[in-house]
Amino acid sequence: MCGTILYAGGSSHWATGTRVLSTFNQSHLNGQIKPTDMSSGLGLPLPGVLAEYRIFPSSGLVKCPDYLSDEEACTLPIAAVTAWTSINWQNPIGQPIREPETIVLVQGTGGVSIAGLLIAKAAGLKCIVTSSSDTKLAKAKELSADYTINYRSCPEWQEEVMKFSDGRGADIILETGGAQTLRKSFACVAFGGCIACIGYLSGKDEPSGGMNVNVLALSRNVTLKGILNGPRERFEEMVEFLEENKVKMVVDRVFAFEEVKEAVGYLAAGGHFGKVVMKVAKV
């Protein structure tokens, strides 16, 4: 959500007229997420943000960077924060990774993956993108992806990752596939690398034969990290980085408020590149 404060209540931190972004888990302010924070998630279990007016606690908002439009900025709270946390969760706040030899692999070209590509390149890292669409891979190239792989024409894409990295593997993998991709992620992650588990678009059930995650993790000394968005402090850290580098998120399509059914159908069809946005009528 990106919106404008109409009434700041008794808050000493916010003023009427300020453009703000909502955090996802409203009570997750810093550090590791706690079970109690899960009850503060927007959309589930709390009401979401498909509304003209919404009341937030002052701690559940982050200042919107001026250089972004509302449509661009509203993509930050979930997709961009998830990508940022996946890449930087091991680093102290205020010290995002900037090592040029770091290789980031993003699976697919949805919101999180494209945000990961943009963040990685702005930080000076190398980035590999996978997709089943050559058209989308061409767009990823235009966004400075270092290497692209069509996983339909090249089903053993993990071997291509190893070739590109001269046998080292990817240091950070944004794992969005799940059952059909995790084993391949283990096969191409660098020693000491991190697989950030974000989603399971290919399903939750393991393929026949199962998978001994313990052995796979030990074989390359890998960290398997579940990512549930990130705390407000990471969000603010990311906004500072994006503003410094003037990074603009990719908006695939903007729908009007009354087109919500069409928007949900478009998103579910999976043909988008980047984020799908709903534009609520201006007050």
N, C-alpha and C positions, 0 to 999 in steps of 0.2 A: 504494500500500500504506500502510495505517495499522496499526501493531501496537505491542506492548509489549516492551521489552527484558527477556529472561529471564536473560541472562548478558552482561556488558559486557566480558569478557576483560580485557586489560590497558589498555583505553582510559581515559584521564584525562578525556575529554570527556563520556562517557556513563555513566549509572548504571542499575543494575537497577531495573525498574519504570517507567522513563521511556517515555511514549508518543511514537512517532516516525513520520515519513513517509519513504519511500524516494525518492531522486532517480531520474530515468529513465536518462540516460546517466551511469553511476556515477562516471566519472573526469572529467566536465565540471564543473569547480569554479568557473571564472570566465572572463570574456571570450568570444571567438569559439570555437565548437566546432572541434576539430581532427580530422583523419582517424582518429587513434588512439583518440579518444573514442567513435567509432562501434562499436568492438569491446566497449564496456562497457554497451550498451543492454539493459535488462531485457526479457525476452520474446524479443528478437532482437538479438544472437546468444546472450546469456546466458539461463539459465532465468528464468522470470517469477516472479510472486508468488502464484500460486494454490496456496498451500501453508500448512500449519499452522506450520511452522518454516522459518526462512530465515536464512542467515548473510550479513551485510553488512560491508564495510569501514566504519570509523567515519566516514570522509569521505563516505559515500554515504547519510547520513541527515540529516534536518532535524527539529528539535523540533516536535511537534504542538501547535497552539494549544489551550488548555484549553477554550475556549468552544464548540468543535465536537465533535460526536459522532464515533465512529470511522467511521460510514457517510458522514458529510459530509466529514470530513477526508481520507478515502482518494481523493476526487475531485481533490485539489489537484495531485499530482505531474505529471500529464500535461495534462489539460484546462485547469486554471487557470493553470499555469505557461506553457503555450503561448499562452493569451490574454493574459496579463500581458506576456510578452516581445513579442508582436505590437504591443501598445499602447505599450510603454515602452522598446524596445530602443535608441532613439536618445538616451534621457535618461541622465545619469550615475546611478550607483547611489545610492540615497537621495533622488533627486529625481524621483519619478514625475510624469507629466503631470497637471495640475489646471486647465487652461485651459478655462473654461466654454463657450467658443464652439467647441471642438473637436467634430467630428462623427465618430462611429465607426459604421461599417456592419458588421453581422455577418450572414453568410449561413447560414440554417437555424437550427434550435433544438436541435442536439446539444450535447454536453458543452462543447466549446470555445466555441461561439457564445454559449451561455447564461452561461458564466463571463465572457466578454467583455462581455456586457450588464451583469452585476452589477458588474464591476470599473469599467466606464465610468461607471455611475450613481453608484457610491460615490465616484468621483473628481470628480463634478460635471460630467461630459461629457454631450453629447447622443448618443443611440444610435438607429439605425434597424435593424430586424430584418426579414429576408425569410423566407418559408416558403410551402409549398403548402397549409398547413392553417390555416383561419380559427380553429379551436379552439386551436391552438398559438400563433397570433398574439395571441389574447385573453389567454392565459397570460403572454405576453411583455409585454403592456400592464399586467397586474397587477404585473409586476416593474419597472414604470416606464419601459418603452420609450417613446421620444418619438414614434416613427412606425413603422408596420408596413406591409409590402407583401406581398400574395399573388402570387407570381411565376407561378402558373398562370392566374389571372384577369387578371393584368397582366404579360404576358411581357416587355414593354419596361420592366422595373422600374427600369432606370437613369434613365429620364426622370422617374420619381417621386422618385428621390433628388435629382435636380437641382432639381425644384420645391420640395421640402421645404427644401433648403439655399439657396433664392433664387438658384440658378444657380452656386453656389460649388463644390458637390460635397462628398464625404466626405473628411475629412482622413486617416482610417485605415480601411482595408477588410480585414476578416478573410476572405480569399479561400479558401473551402473547396470550391468547385465544380469548378474546373479548366477543361477544354476548352470547356464550354458557358457559362461565366460570366466568364471572364477579360476577354474583349473588352468586355463590358458594365461590368465594374469599371473598366477604363481610361476608359470613356465617362462615368463619374460620380465619378471621384476628383478631389479638389481640386488646383489647381496647387501643386506642391511636396509633394503628399501621398504616402502610402505604401500600397502594396498588399502585405499580408503573405500570402505563399503558404503555405498550411497543408496543403491536401489537394486531391483531384481526384475528388470524388464523381460528377461527370458525365463522367468519363473523362480519358484522357491525350492522345488524338489530337485535333488541332485540326480544327475544322469545315472543310468544303470552301472553298477560296479562301485558306486559310492566314491567318497573322497576322504582321505585321511589328512585333514587339515593340519594336524599336529606334525606329521612327517613333512608335509609341503612347507610349512612355516619354518621348521628346523633346517630344511635342506638349504635355504638361502638366508637364514637368520632374519626372516621377514616379520614386520609388524602388520597385523591385520586389524585395522581400526574402523569401528563403526562410527559414522558421522551423522549426527542429528542436528544439522544446521550449525549454530555456534552461538556463543554468548554475546551480549551487547558490546562488551569491550573489544571483541574481535571485529564486530560490525563497524565500530567507530575507527578501529585501526585500519580496516579495509577502505573505508570512505576517505580517510586521509591519504592513503596510497593512491587510490583512483583519482582523487582530485589533483594530487601532485603530478600524476602522469597523464591526466586528462583522458582517461580510458572511458570509452562509450560502449555501453552494452548493446547487443544486437536485438532489435525488436522485429520479429517476423511479420506480425500483423496486429492491428489495433481494431477492436470491435466496439461498437456503441453499446451503451448500457442496456438497451432493449434487445440487443442481439446475443444475449447470454447463452441461449440454447445453441445457436450457431457456433459460438466461440468454444463451448465445451465439446461439441462434435468435432470441430476443427482440431482441437488439441488432442482428442482421443484418436483421431485418424493417424497421428504421428508424422505428418508431412512437414511440420514446421522446422525452421532453422533458427535457433535462438528462442526468444520468449514470445508468448501470446499475451496481449494486454487487453483489459477491459477499461474503457474510458467512461467514467461516471459523469453525468451532466454537471456543468459548472454551476455554482450557486450564484 
